[in-house]
């Protein structure tokens, strides 16, 4: 739901004009977006089905994904999988933070341009708070006895 609402703000960021609606620019932009999402999602599912299904493998933890890379990457598989998961998490954090800041700004009737100081500083602040929280949780999970 929020992605659809946010899409209207992203459309405004492209600074399209009325004639772009009629000359096909908007239509081809939408088609390119839809096709690229379908291709990327389809490729991920297809590779997963081709590799994992014949072997009957069900992934329940990231360490299992790293173990699948051992024949190809050796001992570096854990590092590669860790960096991949960190990258996936960080990209999701940035995307969701940006969407949240734009919608929050719109709710307060403030500037919603991605170049505005409010959006940039809000994203920076939120990302720093999340990173500090993760480091804080990590520190306590290493030192504290978390048995219930």
C-alpha positions as CSV (number, residue, x, y, z in Angstrom):
1,X,0.0,0.0,0.0
2,X,2.7,2.5,1.0
3,X,4.7,1.6,-2.1
4,X,1.8,2.6,-4.3
5,X,1.4,5.9,-2.5
6,X,5.1,6.5,-2.6
7,X,5.1,5.8,-6.4
8,X,3.0,8.9,-6.9
9,X,5.7,11.0,-5.2
10,X,8.4,9.3,-7.3
11,X,6.5,10.1,-10.4
12,X,6.4,13.8,-9.4
13,X,10.2,13.6,-8.9
14,X,10.6,12.8,-12.6
15,X,9.1,16.2,-13.4
16,X,7.0,14.9,-16.3
17,X,4.8,17.2,-18.2
18,X,1.3,16.7,-19.6
19,X,2.6,15.9,-23.1
20,X,4.7,13.0,-21.6
21,X,1.3,11.3,-20.9
22,X,0.5,11.4,-24.6
23,X,3.9,10.8,-26.2
24,X,4.3,7.4,-24.5
25,X,7.1,8.3,-22.1
26,X,5.1,7.4,-19.0
27,X,3.7,4.2,-20.6
28,X,7.2,3.0,-21.5
29,X,8.6,3.9,-18.1
30,X,5.8,1.9,-16.4
31,X,6.4,-1.0,-18.8
32,X,10.1,-1.0,-18.2
33,X,9.6,-0.9,-14.4
34,X,7.1,-3.8,-14.4
35,X,9.1,-6.0,-16.8
36,X,12.3,-5.4,-14.8
37,X,10.7,-6.4,-11.5
38,X,9.1,-9.5,-13.1
39,X,12.5,-10.5,-14.7
40,X,14.5,-10.0,-11.5
41,X,11.9,-11.8,-9.3
42,X,11.5,-14.5,-11.8
43,X,15.2,-15.1,-12.1
44,X,15.6,-15.4,-8.4
45,X,12.7,-17.9,-8.1
46,X,13.9,-19.9,-11.1
47,X,17.4,-20.2,-9.9
48,X,16.2,-21.3,-6.5
49,X,13.9,-23.9,-8.0
50,X,16.5,-25.2,-10.4
51,X,19.2,-25.5,-7.7
52,X,17.3,-26.3,-4.5
53,X,14.2,-28.3,-5.6
54,X,15.9,-31.3,-7.3
55,X,18.0,-31.8,-4.2
56,X,15.1,-31.5,-1.8
57,X,16.8,-28.7,0.1
58,X,14.7,-26.4,2.3
59,X,16.6,-23.3,3.5
60,X,15.8,-22.4,7.1
61,X,18.9,-20.3,8.0
62,X,21.4,-18.1,6.2
63,X,24.2,-20.5,7.2
64,X,22.6,-23.1,4.9
65,X,22.9,-20.7,2.0
66,X,26.6,-20.2,2.8
67,X,27.1,-23.9,2.9
68,X,25.7,-24.2,-0.6
69,X,28.4,-21.8,-1.8
70,X,31.3,-23.8,-0.2
71,X,32.1,-25.9,-3.3
72,X,32.4,-22.7,-5.4
73,X,33.9,-20.2,-2.8
74,X,35.5,-22.4,-0.2
75,X,36.0,-20.8,3.2
76,X,35.1,-17.4,1.8
77,X,31.4,-18.5,1.4
78,X,30.5,-17.4,4.9
79,X,32.0,-13.9,4.3
80,X,30.4,-13.6,0.9
81,X,27.0,-14.6,2.3
82,X,27.5,-12.2,5.2
83,X,28.3,-9.3,2.9
84,X,25.3,-10.2,0.7
85,X,22.9,-10.3,3.6
86,X,24.3,-7.0,5.0
87,X,23.9,-5.4,1.6
88,X,20.3,-6.7,1.3
89,X,19.5,-5.4,4.7
90,X,21.1,-2.1,4.2
91,X,19.4,-1.5,0.8
92,X,16.0,-2.3,2.4
93,X,16.8,0.0,5.3
94,X,17.6,2.9,2.9
95,X,14.6,2.3,0.7
96,X,12.1,2.0,3.5
97,X,13.7,5.0,5.3
98,X,13.4,7.2,2.2
99,X,9.7,6.1,1.7
100,X,8.9,6.8,5.3
101,X,10.5,10.2,5.3
102,X,8.7,11.2,2.1
103,X,5.3,10.1,3.5
104,X,6.0,11.7,6.9
105,X,6.9,15.0,5.2
106,X,3.8,14.8,3.0
107,X,1.7,14.2,6.2
108,X,3.1,17.4,7.7
109,X,2.7,19.3,4.4
110,X,6.5,19.8,4.1
111,X,8.8,19.5,1.0
112,X,8.8,16.0,-0.3
113,X,11.5,16.4,-3.0
114,X,14.3,13.8,-2.6
115,X,16.9,16.6,-2.8
116,X,15.3,18.6,0.1
117,X,17.3,19.0,3.3
118,X,14.4,17.5,5.4
119,X,14.4,14.2,3.5
120,X,18.2,13.9,3.3
121,X,18.8,14.7,7.0
122,X,15.8,12.6,8.0
123,X,17.2,9.6,6.1
124,X,20.7,10.2,7.5
125,X,19.4,10.5,11.1
126,X,17.2,7.4,10.8
127,X,20.0,5.3,9.3
128,X,22.4,6.4,12.0
129,X,19.9,5.5,14.7
130,X,19.3,2.1,13.2
131,X,23.0,1.4,12.9
132,X,23.6,2.5,16.5
133,X,20.7,0.3,17.7
134,X,22.1,-2.7,15.8
135,X,25.6,-2.2,17.3
136,X,24.0,-1.7,20.7
137,X,22.0,-4.9,20.4
138,X,25.1,-6.8,19.1
139,X,27.1,-5.6,22.1
140,X,24.6,-6.9,24.5
141,X,24.0,-10.2,22.7
142,X,27.8,-10.9,22.9
143,X,28.2,-10.2,26.6
144,X,24.8,-11.0,28.2
145,X,23.5,-14.4,29.0
146,X,20.2,-14.4,27.1
147,X,18.9,-17.8,28.2
148,X,15.3,-17.6,29.3
